[in-house]
Amino acid sequence: MNACETRGFAKFHDKFNETKAITYMVLIDQSKRGVWVRPRQIADATGLNLQSLLALMPRWCSWRRIQRRLRAGFYEYTITENGFRWFMDWKDFMPLQRYLDKIREWQEKHKPA
């Protein structure tokens, strides 16, 4: 692994980049279906902190990696081509299986009764 790969891999072991990667995974999946997603839906599906999403997602919009629209008084989000490209460029450095395991574990603990 070269120095660039080492730096790239290390980026995805902190909370901020984990939240970004998981959020982009959800947005990519939903955009394939033409669905826009609210931060609450992402938090409920993944266990990510809602307050973090509410703070971070507008920032990612300013980077033009996601976009939002106002619908029924709430912001909904989708991935942009720029965001999709970012995810694809970095996905080989992300611990994707760990993210998926973490989401699955959270969902198991929070199944509706």
Z-matrix of the N, CA and C atoms (Angstrom, degrees):
N
C 1 1.450
C 2 1.524 1 108.43
N 3 1.346 2 117.25 1 127.35
C 4 1.466 3 119.55 2 179.97
C 5 1.532 4 110.45 3 -83.79
N 6 1.322 5 115.61 4 175.14
C 7 1.467 6 120.31 5 -175.67
C 8 1.518 7 111.96 6 -60.86
N 9 1.328 8 117.09 7 -39.02
C 10 1.468 9 120.78 8 178.95
C 11 1.525 10 110.43 9 -63.20
N 12 1.317 11 116.90 10 -43.69
C 13 1.466 12 120.28 11 179.36
C 14 1.519 13 110.70 12 -65.61
N 15 1.326 14 117.57 13 -39.36
C 16 1.458 15 121.34 14 179.66
C 17 1.521 16 109.85 15 -62.19
N 18 1.337 17 117.37 16 -46.12
C 19 1.468 18 120.31 17 178.52
C 20 1.519 19 110.19 18 -63.20
N 21 1.321 20 117.65 19 -43.58
C 22 1.456 21 121.00 20 -178.94
C 23 1.506 22 111.85 21 -61.67
N 24 1.318 23 117.05 22 -43.06
C 25 1.457 24 120.99 23 -179.48
C 26 1.518 25 110.66 24 -66.01
N 27 1.330 26 116.54 25 -43.08
C 28 1.457 27 120.64 26 -177.13
C 29 1.526 28 111.91 27 -62.67
N 30 1.316 29 117.93 28 -30.45
C 31 1.465 30 121.40 29 -179.24
C 32 1.515 31 112.69 30 -57.09
N 33 1.319 32 118.55 31 -28.31
C 34 1.448 33 120.66 32 -171.67
C 35 1.520 34 113.41 33 -96.00
N 36 1.318 35 116.38 34 17.12
C 37 1.455 36 119.29 35 175.80
C 38 1.520 37 111.45 36 -106.31
N 39 1.336 38 117.98 37 4.50
C 40 1.458 39 119.05 38 174.59
C 41 1.527 40 109.70 39 -102.55
N 42 1.310 41 115.88 40 162.60
C 43 1.467 42 121.74 41 -173.19
C 44 1.528 43 112.14 42 -63.83
N 45 1.343 44 117.24 43 -40.70
C 46 1.455 45 120.86 44 -177.00
C 47 1.526 46 110.89 45 -59.82
N 48 1.319 47 117.39 46 -51.13
C 49 1.456 48 119.91 47 -177.68
C 50 1.520 49 112.23 48 -71.87
N 51 1.318 50 117.50 49 -29.47
C 52 1.460 51 120.00 50 174.06
C 53 1.525 52 109.56 51 -63.38
N 54 1.306 53 117.31 52 -45.50
C 55 1.464 54 121.41 53 178.45
C 56 1.521 55 110.50 54 -61.22
N 57 1.326 56 116.76 55 -44.14
C 58 1.462 57 120.65 56 179.85
C 59 1.524 58 110.57 57 -62.96
N 60 1.315 59 117.36 58 -47.92
C 61 1.466 60 120.71 59 -177.56
C 62 1.525 61 111.47 60 -62.68
N 63 1.320 62 117.42 61 -44.60
C 64 1.473 63 120.67 62 179.94
C 65 1.525 64 110.15 63 -64.90
N 66 1.319 65 116.78 64 -43.17
C 67 1.469 66 120.35 65 179.22
C 68 1.523 67 110.67 66 -61.32
N 69 1.326 68 117.15 67 -45.35
C 70 1.461 69 120.37 68 179.11
C 71 1.526 70 110.76 69 -63.61
N 72 1.342 71 117.58 70 -37.46
C 73 1.468 72 120.06 71 177.12
C 74 1.531 73 110.22 72 -59.19
N 75 1.327 74 116.09 73 -45.73
C 76 1.469 75 120.52 74 179.37
C 77 1.522 76 110.34 75 -63.50
N 78 1.327 77 116.84 76 -46.39
C 79 1.463 78 120.25 77 -178.32
C 80 1.528 79 111.71 78 -64.04
N 81 1.323 80 117.44 79 -39.37
C 82 1.470 81 120.40 80 177.53
C 83 1.520 82 109.72 81 -62.36
N 84 1.330 83 116.25 82 -46.88
C 85 1.467 84 120.61 83 180.00
C 86 1.527 85 111.20 84 -59.90
N 87 1.316 86 116.94 85 -45.98
C 88 1.465 87 120.41 86 -177.17
C 89 1.531 88 112.19 87 -72.88
N 90 1.331 89 117.32 88 -33.21
C 91 1.467 90 119.33 89 -179.11
C 92 1.528 91 110.93 90 -66.44
N 93 1.329 92 116.91 91 -28.66
C 94 1.469 93 120.11 92 176.28
C 95 1.525 94 110.96 93 -61.33
N 96 1.323 95 116.10 94 -26.21
C 97 1.473 96 122.20 95 179.38
C 98 1.525 97 112.18 96 -96.32
N 99 1.343 98 115.66 97 -0.85
C 100 1.460 99 120.06 98 -178.31
C 101 1.521 100 113.37 99 77.15
N 102 1.333 101 116.73 100 20.93
C 103 1.467 102 122.27 101 -175.70
C 104 1.523 103 110.28 102 -101.00
N 105 1.321 104 115.90 103 132.33
C 106 1.460 105 122.60 104 171.27
C 107 1.525 106 107.12 105 -94.18
N 108 1.342 107 117.71 106 147.42
C 109 1.460 108 121.85 107 -170.13
C 110 1.528 109 110.71 108 -127.27
N 111 1.329 110 115.12 109 139.08
C 112 1.467 111 121.04 110 174.84
C 113 1.530 112 109.71 111 -87.13
N 114 1.332 113 116.87 112 151.48
C 115 1.473 114 119.58 113 177.29
C 116 1.533 115 112.62 114 -54.52
N 117 1.311 116 117.66 115 -38.30
C 118 1.470 117 121.33 116 178.84
C 119 1.530 118 110.56 117 -59.18
N 120 1.324 119 117.71 118 -40.11
C 121 1.458 120 120.92 119 179.84
C 122 1.532 121 110.75 120 -65.82
N 123 1.326 122 116.76 121 -39.29
C 124 1.465 123 120.26 122 177.86
C 125 1.528 124 109.89 123 -64.97
N 126 1.329 125 116.33 124 -45.44
C 127 1.469 126 120.31 125 179.15
C 128 1.529 127 111.04 126 -61.26
N 129 1.323 128 116.75 127 -44.44
C 130 1.463 129 120.53 128 -179.13
C 131 1.527 130 112.36 129 -65.37
N 132 1.324 131 117.35 130 -33.12
C 133 1.469 132 121.21 131 -176.93
C 134 1.522 133 113.12 132 -84.34
N 135 1.335 134 117.48 133 -25.17
C 136 1.462 135 120.13 134 -171.07
C 137 1.517 136 115.16 135 -118.89
N 138 1.326 137 117.24 136 -19.71
C 139 1.456 138 120.32 137 -174.87
C 140 1.520 139 113.37 138 87.25
N 141 1.338 140 117.36 139 3.47
C 142 1.463 141 119.75 140 176.45
C 143 1.522 142 109.39 141 -66.60
N 144 1.315 143 116.03 142 151.53
C 145 1.456 144 121.66 143 -179.29
C 146 1.529 145 110.38 144 -70.25
N 147 1.332 146 116.54 145 122.99
C 148 1.461 147 121.46 146 -177.75
C 149 1.524 148 111.53 147 -61.16
N 150 1.320 149 117.82 148 -42.50
C 151 1.467 150 120.18 149 -178.51
C 152 1.527 151 110.87 150 -63.18
N 153 1.320 152 117.01 151 -37.33
C 154 1.464 153 120.04 152 176.25
C 155 1.519 154 110.77 153 -63.64
N 156 1.322 155 116.54 154 -44.36
C 157 1.469 156 120.30 155 178.98
C 158 1.519 157 111.27 156 -61.44
N 159 1.335 158 116.70 157 -42.59
C 160 1.464 159 120.26 158 179.98
C 161 1.524 160 111.85 159 -63.11
N 162 1.319 161 117.73 160 -30.46
C 163 1.468 162 121.49 161 178.08
C 164 1.523 163 112.04 162 -83.50
N 165 1.330 164 117.33 163 -39.18
C 166 1.462 165 121.12 164 -173.17
C 167 1.526 166 114.27 165 -82.21
N 168 1.312 167 117.57 166 -36.88
C 169 1.464 168 119.25 167 -173.58
C 170 1.530 169 113.15 168 -62.50
N 171 1.330 170 120.42 169 -40.14
C 172 1.474 171 118.39 170 174.82
C 173 1.532 172 112.43 171 -61.49
N 174 1.338 173 117.28 172 -34.44
C 175 1.471 174 120.77 173 177.32
C 176 1.526 175 109.77 174 -63.53
N 177 1.327 176 116.71 175 -43.75
C 178 1.460 177 120.02 176 -179.51
C 179 1.526 178 110.67 177 -66.56
N 180 1.337 179 116.61 178 -28.09
C 181 1.477 180 119.81 179 173.41
C 182 1.524 181 110.09 180 -65.46
N 183 1.327 182 116.54 181 -41.45
C 184 1.472 183 119.34 182 -179.63
C 185 1.526 184 110.68 183 -65.43
N 186 1.324 185 117.67 184 -24.34
C 187 1.466 186 121.74 185 175.87
C 188 1.529 187 111.13 186 -84.77
N 189 1.333 188 116.08 187 -2.94
C 190 1.469 189 123.84 188 -179.82
C 191 1.530 190 112.97 189 63.37
N 192 1.332 191 115.95 190 30.54
C 193 1.466 192 119.95 191 176.07
C 194 1.522 193 111.40 192 -95.30
N 195 1.312 194 115.71 193 -24.83
C 196 1.464 195 120.89 194 171.79
C 197 1.524 196 106.57 195 -134.46
N 198 1.305 197 116.14 196 164.14
C 199 1.462 198 119.74 197 174.81
C 200 1.516 199 108.82 198 -132.18
N 201 1.320 200 115.31 199 158.47
C 202 1.455 201 119.39 200 -178.79
C 203 1.510 202 110.47 201 -132.14
N 204 1.311 203 113.30 202 160.35
C 205 1.455 204 121.41 203 173.69
C 206 1.526 205 107.37 204 -141.56
N 207 1.312 206 115.58 205 154.16
C 208 1.458 207 121.75 206 178.54
C 209 1.520 208 108.21 207 -95.21
N 210 1.318 209 116.47 208 122.99
C 211 1.456 210 121.31 209 179.64
C 212 1.521 211 108.27 210 -139.53
N 213 1.325 212 116.15 211 124.15
C 214 1.469 213 123.00 212 178.91
C 215 1.532 214 111.62 213 53.17
N 216 1.325 215 116.56 214 37.82
C 217 1.459 216 121.26 215 176.16
C 218 1.522 217 115.21 216 82.88
N 219 1.324 218 117.72 217 3.45
C 220 1.467 219 121.70 218 -179.39
C 221 1.519 220 109.82 219 -127.55
N 222 1.333 221 115.62 220 148.76
C 223 1.461 222 119.36 221 173.46
C 224 1.517 223 109.83 222 -82.64
N 225 1.325 224 114.35 223 137.09
C 226 1.455 225 122.60 224 173.57
C 227 1.525 226 106.95 225 -119.21
N 228 1.324 227 115.75 226 149.31
C 229 1.459 228 121.06 227 -173.55
C 230 1.520 229 111.95 228 -126.98
N 231 1.324 230 114.40 229 154.17
C 232 1.453 231 122.59 230 171.23
C 233 1.528 232 107.72 231 -144.09
N 234 1.305 233 115.99 232 164.13
C 235 1.462 234 121.45 233 179.80
C 236 1.529 235 108.89 234 -82.73
N 237 1.307 236 116.88 235 149.42
C 238 1.471 237 121.54 236 173.64
C 239 1.526 238 108.44 237 -101.84
N 240 1.310 239 115.90 238 171.20
C 241 1.465 240 119.79 239 175.90
C 242 1.528 241 110.03 240 -60.72
N 243 1.324 242 117.16 241 -38.31
C 244 1.461 243 122.08 242 177.77
C 245 1.534 244 110.79 243 -61.83
N 246 1.322 245 117.32 244 -43.23
C 247 1.460 246 121.32 245 178.31
C 248 1.517 247 112.12 246 -66.86
N 249 1.319 248 116.04 247 -40.16
C 250 1.458 249 120.77 248 177.89
C 251 1.532 250 109.95 249 -62.59
N 252 1.317 251 116.43 250 -44.39
C 253 1.463 252 121.56 251 179.14
C 254 1.534 253 110.80 252 -62.42
N 255 1.350 254 117.19 253 -43.16
C 256 1.464 255 121.01 254 177.87
C 257 1.523 256 110.12 255 -58.12
N 258 1.327 257 115.76 256 -48.02
C 259 1.464 258 119.69 257 -178.75
C 260 1.531 259 110.75 258 -60.68
N 261 1.309 260 116.84 259 -46.96
C 262 1.474 261 120.65 260 -178.24
C 263 1.531 262 111.17 261 -64.68
N 264 1.325 263 117.64 262 -35.85
C 265 1.467 264 121.13 263 179.18
C 266 1.528 265 111.89 264 -66.02
N 267 1.337 266 117.34 265 -31.72
C 268 1.460 267 121.51 266 -174.57
C 269 1.525 268 114.38 267 -105.82
N 270 1.313 269 118.73 268 -8.60
C 271 1.469 270 120.24 269 -171.51
C 272 1.522 271 113.97 270 -59.21
N 273 1.317 272 117.84 271 -30.77
C 274 1.464 273 120.00 272 179.47
C 275 1.527 274 112.58 273 -68.02
N 276 1.332 275 117.20 274 -17.75
C 277 1.456 276 121.50 275 178.84
C 278 1.529 277 112.10 276 -97.60
N 279 1.309 278 117.36 277 -8.47
C 280 1.459 279 121.63 278 -177.39
C 281 1.525 280 110.49 279 -87.11
N 282 1.325 281 116.20 280 142.08
C 283 1.471 282 119.20 281 173.57
C 284 1.537 283 109.87 282 -80.99
N 285 1.328 284 115.87 283 68.52
C 286 1.467 285 121.34 284 -173.27
C 287 1.517 286 112.57 285 -58.07
N 288 1.331 287 116.97 286 -41.34
C 289 1.467 288 118.47 287 -179.21
C 290 1.526 289 110.70 288 -63.42
N 291 1.326 290 117.38 289 -37.93
C 292 1.462 291 120.47 290 177.17
C 293 1.529 292 110.24 291 -62.85
N 294 1.337 293 117.03 292 -41.63
C 295 1.459 294 120.13 293 177.56
C 296 1.524 295 110.73 294 -61.59
N 297 1.319 296 116.42 295 -46.56
C 298 1.468 297 120.29 296 -179.17
C 299 1.521 298 111.32 297 -63.90
N 300 1.324 299 117.05 298 -40.17
C 301 1.471 300 120.55 299 177.61
C 302 1.518 301 110.73 300 -63.38
N 303 1.315 302 116.58 301 -41.86
C 304 1.463 303 121.30 302 179.74
C 305 1.540 304 110.90 303 -63.09
N 306 1.321 305 116.34 304 -43.35
C 307 1.471 306 120.50 305 177.99
C 308 1.521 307 110.25 306 -63.79
N 309 1.315 308 116.90 307 -47.10
C 310 1.472 309 121.46 308 -179.36
C 311 1.527 310 110.93 309 -59.90
N 312 1.332 311 116.16 310 -43.82
C 313 1.470 312 120.92 311 178.44
C 314 1.530 313 110.41 312 -61.01
N 315 1.337 314 116.88 313 -44.91
C 316 1.463 315 120.54 314 179.46
C 317 1.518 316 110.86 315 -62.17
N 318 1.333 317 116.81 316 -43.59
C 319 1.468 318 121.14 317 -179.84
C 320 1.520 319 111.15 318 -63.27
N 321 1.320 320 117.86 319 -39.20
C 322 1.472 321 121.14 320 178.20
C 323 1.524 322 111.03 321 -61.14
N 324 1.331 323 116.12 322 -40.78
C 325 1.469 324 120.98 323 -179.10
C 326 1.520 325 112.70 324 -72.60
N 327 1.336 326 116.94 325 -21.40
C 328 1.464 327 120.65 326 -173.57
C 329 1.527 328 112.67 327 -118.97
N 330 1.316 329 116.82 328 30.81
C 331 1.464 330 120.77 329 176.61
C 332 1.526 331 109.51 330 -64.08
N 333 1.326 332 116.27 331 140.56
C 334 1.470 333 118.02 332 175.89
C 335 1.523 334 110.18 333 -63.38
N 336 1.309 335 115.75 334 144.79
C 337 1.476 336 120.62 335 -178.87
C 338 1.496 337 112.27 336 -73.00
